[in-house]
Amino acid sequence: MWRAFFLALGIFTVILGAECLVIDKAVLAARKEPDPGLTVPFDLDGGASRQREIVPPEWAPWSLMSAGAVTILYSFTIPKRVKE
């Protein structure tokens, strides 16, 4: 179980690093209309759309990809049957 967990964590980190290498910024926009199943409206400021910008720092792509690669290599060194 631990082997699969660390392998998945490493793959996720490598993919996240590759995404940060490709994009310059990510813009997240809030929904304009509330979900009809909610009792409290999602957007309480009168329907005005809020946007959030995420700009990855210069060091993030390479650091994430290298940390993910090390984690993947670590997952291969964990024995298949770890005594707990």
KOLPADREN-967852 format. One record per residue (C-alpha): residue in three letters; x negated, y negated, z negated. Coordinates in steps of 0.25 Angstrom, whole numbers, plus 5000, padded with zeros to 4 digits. Layout:
BEGIN
ALAXYZ...
***
This chain:
BEGIN
MET500050005000TRP498949904997ARG498249935010ALA499449905018PHE499649775009PHE498249725012LEU498349755026ALA499649685028LEU499149565020GLY497849565029ILE498649565042PHE499549465037THR498449365034VAL497749395047ILE499049365055LEU499249235046GLY497849185049ALA498049215064GLU499349135064CYS498649015057LEU497549025068VAL498549005079ILE499448905073ASP499148755070LYS500348735061ALA501648805057VAL502948725055LEU503948785047ALA505348725048ALA506448735038ARG507848785042LYS508848675045GLU510148755042PRO510348835029ASP510548975029PRO512049005027GLY511849105017LEU511149015007THR511948934997VAL510948824996PRO510548765009PHE509148785014ASP508848645018LEU509248545007ASP508848415013GLY509948405023GLY509448485034ALA508148415037SER507148515043ARG505848525035GLN504648575042ARG503348625035GLU502048635042ILE500948735039VAL499548705045PRO498548815042PRO497248765038GLU495948785047TRP495448895038ALA496748975037PRO496749065049TRP495349115048SER495449135033LEU496749215034MET496249305045SER494949335038ALA495649365025GLY496649455032ALA495549525039VAL494849555026THR496149595020ILE496449695031LEU495049755030TYR495249765015SER496549845017PHE495749945025THR494849975014ILE495950005004PRO496050155003LYS497450215007ARG497650274993VAL497350174982LYS497450224968GLU498350134960
***
